[in-house]
Amino acid sequence: DGATVAAFLQGQRLARARQDLADPLHQEVPVHVIGTRRGFRHASAFSRAFREAYGLPPAAFRGQARAQDLAGADAS
């Protein structure tokens, strides 16, 4: 599909970071730690790549995911 290996790997790391950010079990883990665990050496590089991939910074994504999780729990 024309993607480089590096781009593919970064996409995989970002997807896993996104899962971690949305996971209530990781809500106490700081955003920069999730980025580091997923292979980003610098918090700013993680934030920039995440924003480019998903349209908002990782902390904002986490907040949205948490709000949706709570809204879903209230509907039950």
PQR file with spaces between the fields and no chain letter, atoms N, CA, C, O and H, PARSE charges and radii, in Angstrom:
ATOM       1  N    ASP     1       0.810   -1.198    0.000 -0.4000 1.5000
ATOM       2  CA   ASP     1       0.000    0.000    0.000 -0.0000 2.0000
ATOM       3  C    ASP     1       0.855    1.265    0.000  0.5500 1.7000
ATOM       4  O    ASP     1       0.313    2.365    0.103 -0.5500 1.4000
ATOM       5  N    GLY     2       2.157    1.139   -0.111 -0.4000 1.5000
ATOM       6  CA   GLY     2       3.037    2.290   -0.219 -0.0000 2.0000
ATOM       7  C    GLY     2       3.534    2.846    1.107  0.5500 1.7000
ATOM       8  O    GLY     2       4.365    3.754    1.109 -0.5500 1.4000
ATOM       9  H    GLY     2       2.598    0.246   -0.194  0.4000 1.0000
ATOM      10  N    ALA     3       3.055    2.332    2.230 -0.4000 1.5000
ATOM      11  CA   ALA     3       3.499    2.817    3.539 -0.0000 2.0000
ATOM      12  C    ALA     3       4.884    2.250    3.856  0.5500 1.7000
ATOM      13  O    ALA     3       5.204    1.115    3.503 -0.5500 1.4000
ATOM      14  H    ALA     3       2.381    1.594    2.228  0.4000 1.0000
ATOM      15  N    THR     4       5.680    3.052    4.516 -0.4000 1.5000
ATOM      16  CA   THR     4       6.990    2.570    4.934 -0.0000 2.0000
ATOM      17  C    THR     4       6.843    1.698    6.175  0.5500 1.7000
ATOM      18  O    THR     4       5.824    1.737    6.865 -0.5500 1.4000
ATOM      19  H    THR     4       5.421    3.974    4.802  0.4000 1.0000
ATOM      20  N    VAL     5       7.855    0.932    6.436 -0.4000 1.5000
ATOM      21  CA   VAL     5       7.855    0.099    7.638 -0.0000 2.0000
ATOM      22  C    VAL     5       7.758    0.985    8.871  0.5500 1.7000
ATOM      23  O    VAL     5       7.017    0.673    9.803 -0.5500 1.4000
ATOM      24  H    VAL     5       8.682    0.900    5.876  0.4000 1.0000
ATOM      25  N    ALA     6       8.497    2.083    8.882 -0.4000 1.5000
ATOM      26  CA   ALA     6       8.464    2.998   10.031 -0.0000 2.0000
ATOM      27  C    ALA     6       7.064    3.564   10.239  0.5500 1.7000
ATOM      28  O    ALA     6       6.598    3.656   11.375 -0.5500 1.4000
ATOM      29  H    ALA     6       9.099    2.336    8.125  0.4000 1.0000
ATOM      30  N    ALA     7       6.394    3.939    9.165 -0.4000 1.5000
ATOM      31  CA   ALA     7       5.037    4.482    9.277 -0.0000 2.0000
ATOM      32  C    ALA     7       4.069    3.410    9.789  0.5500 1.7000
ATOM      33  O    ALA     7       3.197    3.689   10.611 -0.5500 1.4000
ATOM      34  H    ALA     7       6.772    3.864    8.242  0.4000 1.0000
ATOM      35  N    PHE     8       4.236    2.189    9.294 -0.4000 1.5000
ATOM      36  CA   PHE     8       3.396    1.090    9.764 -0.0000 2.0000
ATOM      37  C    PHE     8       3.582    0.864   11.265  0.5500 1.7000
ATOM      38  O    PHE     8       2.610    0.740   12.010 -0.5500 1.4000
ATOM      39  H    PHE     8       4.945    1.963    8.626  0.4000 1.0000
ATOM      40  N    LEU     9       4.844    0.813   11.696 -0.4000 1.5000
ATOM      41  CA   LEU     9       5.128    0.588   13.116 -0.0000 2.0000
ATOM      42  C    LEU     9       4.588    1.719   13.978  0.5500 1.7000
ATOM      43  O    LEU     9       4.034    1.476   15.050 -0.5500 1.4000
ATOM      44  H    LEU     9       5.634    0.914   11.091  0.4000 1.0000
ATOM      45  N    GLN    10       4.749    2.951   13.515 -0.4000 1.5000
ATOM      46  CA   GLN    10       4.215    4.074   14.289 -0.0000 2.0000
ATOM      47  C    GLN    10       2.694    3.976   14.377  0.5500 1.7000
ATOM      48  O    GLN    10       2.118    4.257   15.427 -0.5500 1.4000
ATOM      49  H    GLN    10       5.199    3.148   12.644  0.4000 1.0000
ATOM      50  N    GLY    11       2.054    3.588   13.308 -0.4000 1.5000
ATOM      51  CA   GLY    11       0.605    3.416   13.337 -0.0000 2.0000
ATOM      52  C    GLY    11       0.175    2.361   14.342  0.5500 1.7000
ATOM      53  O    GLY    11      -0.830    2.522   15.034 -0.5500 1.4000
ATOM      54  H    GLY    11       2.522    3.360   12.454  0.4000 1.0000
ATOM      55  N    GLN    12       0.937    1.287   14.415 -0.4000 1.5000
ATOM      56  CA   GLN    12       0.644    0.232   15.389 -0.0000 2.0000
ATOM      57  C    GLN    12       0.833    0.737   16.823  0.5500 1.7000
ATOM      58  O    GLN    12       0.010    0.467   17.698 -0.5500 1.4000
ATOM      59  H    GLN    12       1.753    1.156   13.853  0.4000 1.0000
ATOM      60  N    ARG    13       1.924    1.470   17.051 -0.4000 1.5000
ATOM      61  CA   ARG    13       2.174    2.022   18.390 -0.0000 2.0000
ATOM      62  C    ARG    13       1.073    2.999   18.786  0.5500 1.7000
ATOM      63  O    ARG    13       0.611    2.988   19.927 -0.5500 1.4000
ATOM      64  H    ARG    13       2.592    1.690   16.340  0.4000 1.0000
ATOM      65  N    LEU    14       0.652    3.844   17.846 -0.4000 1.5000
ATOM      66  CA   LEU    14      -0.410    4.809   18.135 -0.0000 2.0000
ATOM      67  C    LEU    14      -1.735    4.103   18.424  0.5500 1.7000
ATOM      68  O    LEU    14      -2.464    4.504   19.331 -0.5500 1.4000
ATOM      69  H    LEU    14       1.027    3.853   16.919  0.4000 1.0000
ATOM      70  N    ALA    15      -2.045    3.076   17.675 -0.4000 1.5000
ATOM      71  CA   ALA    15      -3.291    2.341   17.898 -0.0000 2.0000
ATOM      72  C    ALA    15      -3.306    1.701   19.281  0.5500 1.7000
ATOM      73  O    ALA    15      -4.331    1.703   19.963 -0.5500 1.4000
ATOM      74  H    ALA    15      -1.453    2.750   16.938  0.4000 1.0000
ATOM      75  N    ARG    16      -2.180    1.162   19.684 -0.4000 1.5000
ATOM      76  CA   ARG    16      -2.110    0.537   21.018 -0.0000 2.0000
ATOM      77  C    ARG    16      -2.155    1.588   22.123  0.5500 1.7000
ATOM      78  O    ARG    16      -2.756    1.364   23.174 -0.5500 1.4000
ATOM      79  H    ARG    16      -1.348    1.160   19.130  0.4000 1.0000
ATOM      80  N    ALA    17      -1.524    2.725   21.887 -0.4000 1.5000
ATOM      81  CA   ALA    17      -1.596    3.818   22.861 -0.0000 2.0000
ATOM      82  C    ALA    17      -3.033    4.303   22.994  0.5500 1.7000
ATOM      83  O    ALA    17      -3.498    4.597   24.095 -0.5500 1.4000
ATOM      84  H    ALA    17      -1.036    2.907   21.034  0.4000 1.0000
ATOM      85  N    ARG    18      -3.734    4.386   21.865 -0.4000 1.5000
ATOM      86  CA   ARG    18      -5.140    4.809   21.880 -0.0000 2.0000
ATOM      87  C    ARG    18      -5.971    3.835   22.718  0.5500 1.7000
ATOM      88  O    ARG    18      -6.815    4.260   23.507 -0.5500 1.4000
ATOM      89  H    ARG    18      -3.356    4.148   20.970  0.4000 1.0000
ATOM      90  N    GLN    19      -5.737    2.554   22.553 -0.4000 1.5000
ATOM      91  CA   GLN    19      -6.444    1.554   23.355 -0.0000 2.0000
ATOM      92  C    GLN    19      -6.145    1.744   24.839  0.5500 1.7000
ATOM      93  O    GLN    19      -7.048    1.678   25.673 -0.5500 1.4000
ATOM      94  H    GLN    19      -5.051    2.209   21.912  0.4000 1.0000
ATOM      95  N    ASP    20      -4.876    1.981   25.163 -0.4000 1.5000
ATOM      96  CA   ASP    20      -4.489    2.181   26.558 -0.0000 2.0000
ATOM      97  C    ASP    20      -5.153    3.418   27.145  0.5500 1.7000
ATOM      98  O    ASP    20      -5.620    3.397   28.283 -0.5500 1.4000
ATOM      99  H    ASP    20      -4.142    2.035   24.486  0.4000 1.0000
ATOM     100  N    LEU    21      -5.194    4.495   26.368 -0.4000 1.5000
ATOM     101  CA   LEU    21      -5.803    5.738   26.848 -0.0000 2.0000
ATOM     102  C    LEU    21      -7.297    5.573   27.103  0.5500 1.7000
ATOM     103  O    LEU    21      -7.842    6.201   28.010 -0.5500 1.4000
ATOM     104  H    LEU    21      -4.814    4.512   25.443  0.4000 1.0000
ATOM     105  N    ALA    22      -7.956    4.746   26.323 -0.4000 1.5000
ATOM     106  CA   ALA    22      -9.397    4.525   26.485 -0.0000 2.0000
ATOM     107  C    ALA    22      -9.721    3.491   27.561  0.5500 1.7000
ATOM     108  O    ALA    22     -10.864    3.402   28.010 -0.5500 1.4000
ATOM     109  H    ALA    22      -7.513    4.235   25.586  0.4000 1.0000
ATOM     110  N    ASP    23      -8.744    2.726   27.968 -0.4000 1.5000
ATOM     111  CA   ASP    23      -8.959    1.637   28.928 -0.0000 2.0000
ATOM     112  C    ASP    23      -9.062    2.181   30.347  0.5500 1.7000
ATOM     113  O    ASP    23      -8.116    2.800   30.833 -0.5500 1.4000
ATOM     114  H    ASP    23      -7.816    2.798   27.603  0.4000 1.0000
ATOM     115  N    PRO    24     -10.194    1.965   31.025 -0.5600 1.5000
ATOM     116  CA   PRO    24     -10.340    2.448   32.406  0.2800 2.0000
ATOM     117  C    PRO    24      -9.276    1.886   33.359  0.5500 1.7000
ATOM     118  O    PRO    24      -8.967    2.505   34.377 -0.5500 1.4000
ATOM     119  N    LEU    25      -8.726    0.732   33.034 -0.4000 1.5000
ATOM     120  CA   LEU    25      -7.694    0.150   33.895 -0.0000 2.0000
ATOM     121  C    LEU    25      -6.389    0.952   33.856  0.5500 1.7000
ATOM     122  O    LEU    25      -5.545    0.808   34.740 -0.5500 1.4000
ATOM     123  H    LEU    25      -8.977    0.229   32.207  0.4000 1.0000
ATOM     124  N    HIS    26      -6.225    1.803   32.827 -0.4000 1.5000
ATOM     125  CA   HIS    26      -5.023    2.618   32.694 -0.0000 2.0000
ATOM     126  C    HIS    26      -5.277    4.093   33.001  0.5500 1.7000
ATOM     127  O    HIS    26      -4.433    4.935   32.692 -0.5500 1.4000
ATOM     128  H    HIS    26      -6.911    1.921   32.109  0.4000 1.0000
ATOM     129  N    GLN    27      -6.414    4.420   33.599 -0.4000 1.5000
ATOM     130  CA   GLN    27      -6.765    5.821   33.811 -0.0000 2.0000
ATOM     131  C    GLN    27      -5.814    6.555   34.743  0.5500 1.7000
ATOM     132  O    GLN    27      -5.713    7.780   34.669 -0.5500 1.4000
ATOM     133  H    GLN    27      -7.099    3.736   33.849  0.4000 1.0000
ATOM     134  N    GLU    28      -5.128    5.856   35.601 -0.4000 1.5000
ATOM     135  CA   GLU    28      -4.191    6.504   36.525 -0.0000 2.0000
ATOM     136  C    GLU    28      -2.786    6.624   35.944  0.5500 1.7000
ATOM     137  O    GLU    28      -1.926    7.278   36.534 -0.5500 1.4000
ATOM     138  H    GLU    28      -5.209    4.862   35.662  0.4000 1.0000
ATOM     139  N    VAL    29      -2.549    6.003   34.804 -0.4000 1.5000
ATOM     140  CA   VAL    29      -1.232    6.055   34.166 -0.0000 2.0000
ATOM     141  C    VAL    29      -1.127    7.370   33.397  0.5500 1.7000
ATOM     142  O    VAL    29      -1.968    7.643   32.541 -0.5500 1.4000
ATOM     143  H    VAL    29      -3.248    5.472   34.326  0.4000 1.0000
ATOM     144  N    PRO    30      -0.121    8.188   33.681 -0.5600 1.5000
ATOM     145  CA   PRO    30       0.025    9.452   32.959  0.2800 2.0000
ATOM     146  C    PRO    30       0.157    9.234   31.453  0.5500 1.7000
ATOM     147  O    PRO    30       0.708    8.231   30.999 -0.5500 1.4000
ATOM     148  N    VAL    31      -0.358   10.191   30.698 -0.4000 1.5000
ATOM     149  CA   VAL    31      -0.345   10.105   29.240 -0.0000 2.0000
ATOM     150  C    VAL    31       1.069    9.897   28.711  0.5500 1.7000
ATOM     151  O    VAL    31       1.286    9.064   27.831 -0.5500 1.4000
ATOM     152  H    VAL    31      -0.805   11.006   31.067  0.4000 1.0000
ATOM     153  N    HIS    32       2.036   10.650   29.243 -0.4000 1.5000
ATOM     154  CA   HIS    32       3.403   10.525   28.727 -0.0000 2.0000
ATOM     155  C    HIS    32       3.990    9.136   29.007  0.5500 1.7000
ATOM     156  O    HIS    32       4.833    8.659   28.247 -0.5500 1.4000
ATOM     157  H    HIS    32       1.860   11.327   29.958  0.4000 1.0000
ATOM     158  N    VAL    33       3.561    8.499   30.067 -0.4000 1.5000
ATOM     159  CA   VAL    33       4.040    7.148   30.373 -0.0000 2.0000
ATOM     160  C    VAL    33       3.479    6.157   29.351  0.5500 1.7000
ATOM     161  O    VAL    33       4.188    5.251   28.912 -0.5500 1.4000
ATOM     162  H    VAL    33       2.876    8.886   30.684  0.4000 1.0000
ATOM     163  N    ILE    34       2.229    6.323   28.979 -0.4000 1.5000
ATOM     164  CA   ILE    34       1.643    5.470   27.947 -0.0000 2.0000
ATOM     165  C    ILE    34       2.422    5.649   26.649  0.5500 1.7000
ATOM     166  O    ILE    34       2.742    4.670   25.974 -0.5500 1.4000
ATOM     167  H    ILE    34       1.653    7.059   29.336  0.4000 1.0000
ATOM     168  N    GLY    35       2.724    6.884   26.303 -0.4000 1.5000
ATOM     169  CA   GLY    35       3.519    7.131   25.099 -0.0000 2.0000
ATOM     170  C    GLY    35       4.871    6.455   25.156  0.5500 1.7000
ATOM     171  O    GLY    35       5.311    5.845   24.181 -0.5500 1.4000
ATOM     172  H    GLY    35       2.463    7.679   26.851  0.4000 1.0000
ATOM     173  N    THR    36       5.531    6.565   26.297 -0.4000 1.5000
ATOM     174  CA   THR    36       6.839    5.934   26.465 -0.0000 2.0000
ATOM     175  C    THR    36       6.734    4.420   26.354  0.5500 1.7000
ATOM     176  O    THR    36       7.558    3.780   25.700 -0.5500 1.4000
ATOM     177  H    THR    36       5.174    7.061   27.088  0.4000 1.0000
ATOM     178  N    ARG    37       5.730    3.855   26.990 -0.4000 1.5000
ATOM     179  CA   ARG    37       5.536    2.401   26.936 -0.0000 2.0000
ATOM     180  C    ARG    37       5.306    1.919   25.508  0.5500 1.7000
ATOM     181  O    ARG    37       5.626    0.778   25.173 -0.5500 1.4000
ATOM     182  H    ARG    37       5.061    4.375   27.522  0.4000 1.0000
ATOM     183  N    ARG    38       4.758    2.778   24.680 -0.4000 1.5000
ATOM     184  CA   ARG    38       4.453    2.412   23.299 -0.0000 2.0000
ATOM     185  C    ARG    38       5.538    2.837   22.320  0.5500 1.7000
ATOM     186  O    ARG    38       5.339    2.785   21.106 -0.5500 1.4000
ATOM     187  H    ARG    38       4.498    3.705   24.952  0.4000 1.0000
ATOM     188  N    GLY    39       6.692    3.259   22.850 -0.4000 1.5000
ATOM     189  CA   GLY    39       7.849    3.464   22.003 -0.0000 2.0000
ATOM     190  C    GLY    39       8.176    4.887   21.616  0.5500 1.7000
ATOM     191  O    GLY    39       9.062    5.110   20.790 -0.5500 1.4000
ATOM     192  H    GLY    39       6.853    3.301   23.836  0.4000 1.0000
ATOM     193  N    PHE    40       7.485    5.859   22.189 -0.4000 1.5000
ATOM     194  CA   PHE    40       7.783    7.256   21.896 -0.0000 2.0000
ATOM     195  C    PHE    40       8.742    7.775   22.962  0.5500 1.7000
ATOM     196  O    PHE    40       8.461    7.688   24.158 -0.5500 1.4000
ATOM     197  H    PHE    40       6.766    5.678   22.860  0.4000 1.0000
ATOM     198  N    ARG    41       9.861    8.307   22.526 -0.4000 1.5000
ATOM     199  CA   ARG    41      10.890    8.757   23.463 -0.0000 2.0000
ATOM     200  C    ARG    41      10.552   10.085   24.125  0.5500 1.7000
ATOM     201  O    ARG    41      10.991   10.352   25.244 -0.5500 1.4000
ATOM     202  H    ARG    41      10.089    8.377   21.555  0.4000 1.0000
ATOM     203  N    HIS    42       9.779   10.913   23.444 -0.4000 1.5000
ATOM     204  CA   HIS    42       9.472   12.247   23.958 -0.0000 2.0000
ATOM     205  C    HIS    42       7.961   12.462   23.982  0.5500 1.7000
ATOM     206  O    HIS    42       7.254   12.108   23.039 -0.5500 1.4000
ATOM     207  H    HIS    42       9.422   10.696   22.535  0.4000 1.0000
ATOM     208  N    ALA    43       7.484   13.047   25.074 -0.4000 1.5000
ATOM     209  CA   ALA    43       6.052   13.306   25.211 -0.0000 2.0000
ATOM     210  C    ALA    43       5.537   14.190   24.085  0.5500 1.7000
ATOM     211  O    ALA    43       4.424   13.992   23.598 -0.5500 1.4000
ATOM     212  H    ALA    43       8.059   13.335   25.841  0.4000 1.0000
ATOM     213  N    SER    44       6.336   15.161   23.671 -0.4000 1.5000
ATOM     214  CA   SER    44       5.889   16.066   22.604 -0.0000 2.0000
ATOM     215  C    SER    44       5.748   15.328   21.275  0.5500 1.7000
ATOM     216  O    SER    44       4.817   15.601   20.517 -0.5500 1.4000
ATOM     217  H    SER    44       7.240   15.322   24.067  0.4000 1.0000
ATOM     218  N    ALA    45       6.653   14.404   20.981 -0.4000 1.5000
ATOM     219  CA   ALA    45       6.561   13.620   19.744 -0.0000 2.0000
ATOM     220  C    ALA    45       5.324   12.728   19.778  0.5500 1.7000
ATOM     221  O    ALA    45       4.632   12.583   18.771 -0.5500 1.4000
ATOM     222  H    ALA    45       7.409   14.183   21.596  0.4000 1.0000
ATOM     223  N    PHE    46       5.049   12.136   20.925 -0.4000 1.5000
ATOM     224  CA   PHE    46       3.860   11.302   21.076 -0.0000 2.0000
ATOM     225  C    PHE    46       2.598   12.137   20.878  0.5500 1.7000
ATOM     226  O    PHE    46       1.699   11.750   20.132 -0.5500 1.4000
ATOM     227  H    PHE    46       5.611   12.253   21.743  0.4000 1.0000
ATOM     228  N    SER    47       2.540   13.274   21.546 -0.4000 1.5000
ATOM     229  CA   SER    47       1.364   14.133   21.441 -0.0000 2.0000
ATOM     230  C    SER    47       1.136   14.596   20.006  0.5500 1.7000
ATOM     231  O    SER    47       0.010   14.572   19.510 -0.5500 1.4000
ATOM     232  H    SER    47       3.271   13.588   22.153  0.4000 1.0000
ATOM     233  N    ARG    48       2.188   15.008   19.358 -0.4000 1.5000
ATOM     234  CA   ARG    48       2.085   15.495   17.973 -0.0000 2.0000
ATOM     235  C    ARG    48       1.619   14.375   17.032  0.5500 1.7000
ATOM     236  O    ARG    48       0.722   14.585   16.216 -0.5500 1.4000
ATOM     237  H    ARG    48       3.103   15.028   19.762  0.4000 1.0000
ATOM     238  N    ALA    49       2.220   13.199   17.145 -0.4000 1.5000
ATOM     239  CA   ALA    49       1.846   12.077   16.284 -0.0000 2.0000
ATOM     240  C    ALA    49       0.408   11.638   16.553  0.5500 1.7000
ATOM     241  O    ALA    49      -0.339   11.333   15.624 -0.5500 1.4000
ATOM     242  H    ALA    49       2.949   13.028   17.808  0.4000 1.0000
ATOM     243  N    PHE    50       0.028   11.608   17.820 -0.4000 1.5000
ATOM     244  CA   PHE    50      -1.329   11.202   18.179 -0.0000 2.0000
ATOM     245  C    PHE    50      -2.336   12.190   17.605  0.5500 1.7000
ATOM     246  O    PHE    50      -3.351   11.789   17.035 -0.5500 1.4000
ATOM     247  H    PHE    50       0.635   11.855   18.575  0.4000 1.0000
ATOM     248  N    ARG    51      -2.054   13.484   17.758 -0.4000 1.5000
ATOM     249  CA   ARG    51      -2.949   14.527   17.246 -0.0000 2.0000
ATOM     250  C    ARG    51      -3.078   14.427   15.728  0.5500 1.7000
ATOM     251  O    ARG    51      -4.175   14.573   15.189 -0.5500 1.4000
ATOM     252  H    ARG    51      -1.229   13.809   18.221  0.4000 1.0000
ATOM     253  N    GLU    52      -1.978   14.182   15.044 -0.4000 1.5000
ATOM     254  CA   GLU    52      -2.026   14.037   13.591 -0.0000 2.0000
ATOM     255  C    GLU    52      -2.849   12.820   13.172  0.5500 1.7000
ATOM     256  O    GLU    52      -3.563   12.866   12.170 -0.5500 1.4000
ATOM     257  H    GLU    52      -1.087   14.063   15.481  0.4000 1.0000
ATOM     258  N    ALA    53      -2.752   11.743   13.930 -0.4000 1.5000
ATOM     259  CA   ALA    53      -3.452   10.508   13.580 -0.0000 2.0000
ATOM     260  C    ALA    53      -4.937   10.540   13.944  0.5500 1.7000
ATOM     261  O    ALA    53      -5.768   10.014   13.203 -0.5500 1.4000
ATOM     262  H    ALA    53      -2.172   11.706   14.744  0.4000 1.0000
ATOM     263  N    TYR    54      -5.275   11.156   15.085 -0.4000 1.5000
ATOM     264  CA   TYR    54      -6.638   11.052   15.602 -0.0000 2.0000
ATOM     265  C    TYR    54      -7.372   12.389   15.740  0.5500 1.7000
ATOM     266  O    TYR    54      -8.544   12.416   16.115 -0.5500 1.4000
ATOM     267  H    TYR    54      -4.600   11.584   15.686  0.4000 1.0000
ATOM     268  N    GLY    55      -6.695   13.483   15.444 -0.4000 1.5000
ATOM     269  CA   GLY    55      -7.373   14.770   15.424 -0.0000 2.0000
ATOM     270  C    GLY    55      -7.466   15.515   16.741  0.5500 1.7000
ATOM     271  O    GLY    55      -8.026   16.610   16.786 -0.5500 1.4000
ATOM     272  H    GLY    55      -5.743   13.461   15.140  0.4000 1.0000
ATOM     273  N    LEU    56      -6.935   14.954   17.806 -0.4000 1.5000
ATOM     274  CA   LEU    56      -6.906   15.640   19.084 -0.0000 2.0000
ATOM     275  C    LEU    56      -5.769   15.094   19.928  0.5500 1.7000
ATOM     276  O    LEU    56      -5.317   13.971   19.705 -0.5500 1.4000
ATOM     277  H    LEU    56      -6.480   14.064   17.769  0.4000 1.0000
ATOM     278  N    PRO    57      -5.303   15.869   20.891 -0.5600 1.5000
ATOM     279  CA   PRO    57      -4.192   15.402   21.730  0.2800 2.0000
ATOM     280  C    PRO    57      -4.592   14.188   22.574  0.5500 1.7000
ATOM     281  O    PRO    57      -5.777   13.969   22.823 -0.5500 1.4000
ATOM     282  N    PRO    58      -3.623   13.412   23.007 -0.5600 1.5000
ATOM     283  CA   PRO    58      -3.947   12.201   23.770  0.2800 2.0000
ATOM     284  C    PRO    58      -4.740   12.469   25.046  0.5500 1.7000
ATOM     285  O    PRO    58      -5.635   11.692   25.379 -0.5500 1.4000
ATOM     286  N    ALA    59      -4.441   13.533   25.758 -0.4000 1.5000
ATOM     287  CA   ALA    59      -5.180   13.817   26.995 -0.0000 2.0000
ATOM     288  C    ALA    59      -6.640   14.131   26.690  0.5500 1.7000
ATOM     289  O    ALA    59      -7.532   13.712   27.427 -0.5500 1.4000
ATOM     290  H    ALA    59      -3.715   14.164   25.488  0.4000 1.0000
ATOM     291  N    ALA    60      -6.887   14.863   25.613 -0.4000 1.5000
ATOM     292  CA   ALA    60      -8.267   15.174   25.225 -0.0000 2.0000
ATOM     293  C    ALA    60      -9.000   13.901   24.798  0.5500 1.7000
ATOM     294  O    ALA    60     -10.171   13.716   25.129 -0.5500 1.4000
ATOM     295  H    ALA    60      -6.162   15.204   25.014  0.4000 1.0000
ATOM     296  N    PHE    61      -8.315   13.031   24.066 -0.4000 1.5000
ATOM     297  CA   PHE    61      -8.917   11.761   23.676 -0.0000 2.0000
ATOM     298  C    PHE    61      -9.294   10.958   24.921  0.5500 1.7000
ATOM     299  O    PHE    61     -10.386   10.396   25.004 -0.5500 1.4000
ATOM     300  H    PHE    61      -7.363   13.181   23.797  0.4000 1.0000
ATOM     301  N    ARG    62      -8.382   10.914   25.877 -0.4000 1.5000
ATOM     302  CA   ARG    62      -8.656   10.176   27.115 -0.0000 2.0000
ATOM     303  C    ARG    62      -9.887   10.745   27.812  0.5500 1.7000
ATOM     304  O    ARG    62     -10.730    9.991   28.296 -0.5500 1.4000
ATOM     305  H    ARG    62      -7.495   11.371   25.810  0.4000 1.0000
ATOM     306  N    GLY    63      -9.992   12.055   27.865 -0.4000 1.5000
ATOM     307  CA   GLY    63     -11.151   12.691   28.489 -0.0000 2.0000
ATOM     308  C    GLY    63     -12.445   12.322   27.781  0.5500 1.7000
ATOM     309  O    GLY    63     -13.448   12.037   28.435 -0.5500 1.4000
ATOM     310  H    GLY    63      -9.307   12.667   27.472  0.4000 1.0000
ATOM     311  N    GLN    64     -12.434   12.324   26.465 -0.4000 1.5000
ATOM     312  CA   GLN    64     -13.620   11.936   25.700 -0.0000 2.0000
ATOM     313  C    GLN    64     -13.975   10.478   25.935  0.5500 1.7000
ATOM     314  O    GLN    64     -15.144   10.141   26.120 -0.5500 1.4000
ATOM     315  H    GLN    64     -11.618   12.556   25.934  0.4000 1.0000
ATOM     316  N    ALA    65     -12.977    9.621   25.928 -0.4000 1.5000
ATOM     317  CA   ALA    65     -13.218    8.193   26.142 -0.0000 2.0000
ATOM     318  C    ALA    65     -13.791    7.964   27.534  0.5500 1.7000
ATOM     319  O    ALA    65     -14.691    7.145   27.716 -0.5500 1.4000
ATOM     320  H    ALA    65     -12.027    9.894   25.778  0.4000 1.0000
ATOM     321  N    ARG    66     -13.271    8.683   28.500 -0.4000 1.5000
ATOM     322  CA   ARG    66     -13.763    8.549   29.881 -0.0000 2.0000
ATOM     323  C    ARG    66     -15.205    9.033   29.990  0.5500 1.7000
ATOM     324  O    ARG    66     -16.027    8.401   30.653 -0.5500 1.4000
ATOM     325  H    ARG    66     -12.540    9.349   28.352  0.4000 1.0000
ATOM     326  N    ALA    67     -15.509   10.152   29.341 -0.4000 1.5000
ATOM     327  CA   ALA    67     -16.872   10.698   29.366 -0.0000 2.0000
ATOM     328  C    ALA    67     -17.853    9.714   28.709  0.5500 1.7000
ATOM     329  O    ALA    67     -18.961    9.512   29.205 -0.5500 1.4000
ATOM     330  H    ALA    67     -14.840   10.666   28.802  0.4000 1.0000
ATOM     331  N    GLN    68     -17.439    9.113   27.602 -0.4000 1.5000
ATOM     332  CA   GLN    68     -18.302    8.133   26.929 -0.0000 2.0000
ATOM     333  C    GLN    68     -18.486    6.904   27.786  0.5500 1.7000
ATOM     334  O    GLN    68     -19.572    6.325   27.822 -0.5500 1.4000
ATOM     335  H    GLN    68     -16.539    9.278   27.199  0.4000 1.0000
ATOM     336  N    ASP    69     -17.436    6.497   28.480 -0.4000 1.5000
ATOM     337  CA   ASP    69     -17.510    5.340   29.357 -0.0000 2.0000
ATOM     338  C    ASP    69     -18.500    5.616   30.501  0.5500 1.7000
ATOM     339  O    ASP    69     -19.321    4.764   30.842 -0.5500 1.4000
ATOM     340  H    ASP    69     -16.554    6.967   28.452  0.4000 1.0000
ATOM     341  N    LEU    70     -18.407    6.805   31.079 -0.4000 1.5000
ATOM     342  CA   LEU    70     -19.324    7.174   32.160 -0.0000 2.0000
ATOM     343  C    LEU    70     -20.751    7.310   31.657  0.5500 1.7000
ATOM     344  O    LEU    70     -21.688    6.904   32.345 -0.5500 1.4000
ATOM     345  H    LEU    70     -17.740    7.497   30.802  0.4000 1.0000
ATOM     346  N    ALA    71     -20.931    7.875   30.470 -0.4000 1.5000
ATOM     347  CA   ALA    71     -22.280    8.017   29.900 -0.0000 2.0000
ATOM     348  C    ALA    71     -22.885    6.636   29.647  0.5500 1.7000
ATOM     349  O    ALA    71     -24.079    6.428   29.861 -0.5500 1.4000
ATOM     350  H    ALA    71     -20.170    8.205   29.912  0.4000 1.0000
ATOM     351  N    GLY    72     -22.068    5.705   29.198 -0.4000 1.5000
ATOM     352  CA   GLY    72     -22.540    4.350   28.968 -0.0000 2.0000
ATOM     353  C    GLY    72     -22.918    3.662   30.262  0.5500 1.7000
ATOM     354  O    GLY    72     -23.880    2.896   30.301 -0.5500 1.4000
ATOM     355  H    GLY    72     -21.097    5.873   29.025  0.4000 1.0000
ATOM     356  N    ALA    73     -22.177    3.926   31.315 -0.4000 1.5000
ATOM     357  CA   ALA    73     -22.467    3.339   32.618 -0.0000 2.0000
ATOM     358  C    ALA    73     -23.744    3.927   33.193  0.5500 1.7000
ATOM     359  O    ALA    73     -24.508    3.220   33.850 -0.5500 1.4000
ATOM     360  H    ALA    73     -21.396    4.549   31.284  0.4000 1.0000
ATOM     361  N    ASP    74     -23.986    5.217   32.954 -0.4000 1.5000
ATOM     362  CA   ASP    74     -25.216    5.847   33.444 -0.0000 2.0000
ATOM     363  C    ASP    74     -26.444    5.333   32.712  0.5500 1.7000
ATOM     364  O    ASP    74     -27.531    5.290   33.289 -0.5500 1.4000
ATOM     365  H    ASP    74     -23.365    5.790   32.420  0.4000 1.0000
ATOM     366  N    ALA    75     -26.294    4.945   31.459 -0.4000 1.5000
ATOM     367  CA   ALA    75     -27.416    4.462   30.658 -0.0000 2.0000
ATOM     368  C    ALA    75     -27.824    3.054   31.070  0.5500 1.7000
ATOM     369  O    ALA    75     -28.938    2.619   30.777 -0.5500 1.4000
ATOM     370  H    ALA    75     -25.411    4.981   30.991  0.4000 1.0000
ATOM     371  N    SER    76     -26.936    2.347   31.742 -0.4000 1.5000
ATOM     372  CA   SER    76     -27.232    0.956   32.141 -0.0000 2.0000
ATOM     373  C    SER    76     -28.148    0.887   33.320  0.5500 1.7000
ATOM     374  O    SER    76     -28.490   -0.206   33.773 -0.5500 1.4000
ATOM     375  H    SER    76     -26.032    2.701   31.980  0.4000 1.0000
